[in-house]
């Protein structure tokens, strides 16, 4: 099993509840209740979530609670 903190700065594929397909993202930080991710595949549902993202934030970081993660795929290196 991979230690969650070892995911920091790794590219992962995760499926989030409510989104139709998995997304590829880089884990920026891991907290007790979820992970912060950076993704170029920002789902449109998130883009509509707030003015900051709509205003063209260059590298929006998104917090995903573990309760919303259906699965996460990472390599063990």
N, C-alpha and C positions, 0 to 999 in steps of 0.2 A: 504494500500500500504506500502511496506517495504522501509524504508529509505536506499538509496544505501550504505551509510557508515556503516549501520548495517550488511551488507554482509561480512565485513572484518572478516577473520578467519572462515567463514562458508563454508560448502561443498555445492556446487550447481551443477546442471546439465545444460549445455548450448549447444545450437546448433549454430555453427559458419558457416557463408556463405562459401561454397567451400569444406566443409568436409562432408563425406557421412553419418555420424551418430553423435548423441550428445555425449559429453564427460562429465565426472565427474571431478570436480576440486575444489580446495580450493582457495577462493578469498584472495589474499595477500594484495592488496591495491586497492582503488577506486580513480580514477581521474575524472576530468570533462569530458574527452573525451572517457574514457574506463576503463577497469579493468585489473589488473595484476593477473594472475592465476598460480597456481602450480598444475600440474597434472601428474599422473603416466601413463595416457592414451595419451601421446603425439602422435598426429597423425604423420604417416610417412612423410606426406608433410612438417611438421614443422621440423622433424628430418633432412631433406635434406636441410633445409634453410641456415644453416651456419656451419662453422667448429667448433665452440664452442660446439654446440649440438652434432655434429658427434664425437667429441673428448671424449664424455662420461661425459658431465656435470652431476653431481649427482642430482641436484635439479633445473633444468631450470625453470625460471619464464617467462611467456609469456604475452605480452601486447595484449589485444584484444579490438579494438575500438568498441564502442557501435554500430557504423554503420554496423558492421559485425556480430552482435549478432541477430539471428533470434528469439530465445526465451531463457529465463533463468528461471529455476525452483529452488526455495528456500523454506525452511520451515520458518514459522513465529513463532519464539520461544522467 
